[in-house]
Amino acid sequence: MATFLYRLARSCYRRRTAVLAIWLALLIGLGGLAAAFSGKTSDEFRVPGTEAQRALDRIADTLPEYANASAQVVFAARKGETLTTPEHRKAVLTAAAAIGKAEGVAGVREPFASQAVSRDGRIALAQVVFDKKLRDLGDGPRDAVRKAGASARDAGLQVEFGGDAYTPTVQVEGGEAIGVGVAVLVLLITFGSLVAAGLPLASAVVGVGVGMAGLLALTGAFDVISTAPVLALMIGMAVGIDYALFIVSRHRQNLAEGMEPEEAAARAGGTAGSAVVFAGATVVVALAGLAVAGVPFLTVMGLSAAGAVVIAMLVAITLLPALLGYAGRSVERLPVPGLRKRAAGAGPGAGERWGRFVVRRPVAVLLACLVAVGVVAIPAKDLRLGLPGGGSYDRSTTARKAYDLVSEGFGQGFNGPLVTVVDASRAERPDRAVQQVAQQLAQLPGVATPLAPSFDKSGKLAAVPVIPEGGPDSRSTADLVSRIRDQRPELRRSGVDIAVSGTTAGNIDVSRKLGDALPPFLAVIVGISLILLALAFRSVLVPLKAIAGFLLSIAAATGAVVAVYQWGWLSDVFPVPRTGPVVSFLPILLIGVLFGLAMDYELFLVSRMKEERAHGAEPRPAVVSGFGNGARVVTAAALIMISVFGSFAFGHDPIVQPIGFALAVGVVIDAFVVRMALVPAVMALLGRAAWWFPGFLERVVPKVDMEGERLAVRQPVRPEEEGADESAAPSLVKQRGAGR
């Protein structure tokens, strides 16, 4: 692999104009396709095959009011006033009538006729049903309902809009620019030069632009969940800068050792580029492995992020060498005052000194790290999963205001009604059987009230709305769903079948399915990645150590998420609108993304140790030297990841915010505790055993030469012997015998 990537980097260096033109053409072309064919992303977390979804599909045509998009329009009078006064009552009725005539509205239940007025008379609730399903509902009907409700606001009432149709769309809020700014600062400190710092940033911008344009172009033809582009942006930006950082760092080191610019870029592509490809492959495997869960929207998210990583890899091994060709010997130009000497790294650096400290005291460092990670991981045992509702959003949004008003006036259960679908086709008296089911449900613990059943035209299929006592994301509501479903065996004996549906039940089913998918998903990505790491390092114990460290990072990151987003710790630091269950797909997403990133650092650190070992160093000196060479750049890479992910943690979206927080904390623990402390400690304790590889595997496993051993066996030749063009450097070399 090192030889192939060496030749690829050298070719891109020489043909830099063509390579740059291809990438720019790709960026412009995909940008045009995105502008022409992009569509609206979906905000619906649907999972085919769950009970809630099957029931919803069954009543889609016969009882559309329970299957189509719906909304809540909440009217509230000022404190001390009521809606029962003639002027306020008239304002509510006028607005409700206008809403019923709005574009795309199939029907509206005005508050006074449906007795949806709070006991104190201050809050009223109008239920709106649209004529389309949520995924097909455009902005027109939503805006029309808002406009129709404005007349009540003009009359002095507070009017808020909630329900499925008004769930805020996931979007980039602009705070991510802070993360990029921190990344630029880290690059400047690491390289001490504006040119060197600008190269990773420029290549990452192109990669992110290509990836995002390609993904947006697909939204017109495919159902893409709104979280997918944000996740792809987050991952693509972070790994794009990091991969380029590793290659540029190796290029500068090669220049410092006396190589000509072209040879330095080619060697960087062959050595650091190999680590980039293997690291990227583990990230792609982990993200693509999200498909194992069998959840369509999660598969889309994983494949979108995996595509962004693939593009970041391709940019790093093709476009970056071309940019290095344009920079030539000027890569160190425009030095930052006071940082250039530090960036040059003359003499033993802090990384090497830390490595020596760890190698001298491996047991103490190992125990300290295990205790620290264990303490942070303790809250993970209390993990609860759920999906965000109106109460999860910022208090300034109309969805959150509507949620709070409904909770105040009617109880939290009205924000998450359950829909019990009753099939009484085998009962002697279907209508009586449905009424008996409604009465039986009313007696169950956790039920606030059942509402009147709605029958289809046949009179044999009905929907019985059930208002739970708890909110949509409460444990009591999840228990109630299970309790209702437990009635099924008894009811079937009387010729009645039931199923629980609705948005709340659907979210509960999704959370359970994702929880059940965690073990097989973890097994798949760990198994495949063990193979990749064994292939890369030709070792048994090093991959096992890497997996163990990753599991520690996952446990600690999960514990931190529970402490902040469930328990409410540090709520003054992070803008957590409301504590509650963790986003149901966060753990599986955290495992997928963090696993790949953890393997990044493992590969970049341990590959340098293996490289030193391959060049004849003893085990412990190899650990110190390899760690010293890789620690600075891994530290910079981790800080960039943390800054990018952390910037998303300060947004206000209840889905993106905890994802950014979890990834940032995960990188902090994995990079600075596991890889920077546990890894050198364990490698020092293992000694020569770290590189043990069974003989039968040695014979059958192909050699990928990630450390570039074959590149070391070279002799100088004239450029014309390689068919070089006029820009070729005079010290180009060719490999003799290697790889044949």
Disulfide bonds with the S-S distance in Angstrom:
none
